[in-house]
Amino acid sequence: QVQLVESGGGLVQPGGSLGLSCAASVSISRLNRMGWYRQAPGTLERQLVAVILGDGIVRYGDSVKGRFTMSGDNAKNTMFLQMNNLKPEDTAVYYCYAVQLIASENIETWGQGTQVTVSS
């Protein structure tokens, strides 16, 4: 089963930019689905940030469209999330996520999460 390790979180001022990375233990081309979710303080639900499905199209959550960009580097088995024009409401723990087909079963894996805080 794939393992995911995020990095790149931190504190940034409103309007600033931050990049997150998610290193996978297997080739990301072998993953059926991969993406980013976030969980805001005091909430139980993880919100979709961006996800890429088997068709190769990236889908973004409504609140981040036009500001966030998801990409991947197959050679480094790493996916990235570039976040621009950050807002205080973007403050959350960000998780990378992947689905891998193992023995005809789709297995979900989550990274450990990385904190992003947007504050002046």
Secondary structure as UniProt FT lines:
FT   STRAND          4..7
FT   STRAND          10..12
FT   TURN            14..15
FT   STRAND          18..24
FT   HELIX           28..30
FT   STRAND          33..39
FT   TURN            41..42
FT   STRAND          47..52
FT   TURN            54..55
FT   STRAND          58..60
FT   TURN            62..67
FT   STRAND          68..73
FT   HELIX           74..76
FT   STRAND          78..83
FT   HELIX           88..90
FT   STRAND          92..102
FT   TURN            103..104
FT   STRAND          105..110
FT   STRAND          114..118
//
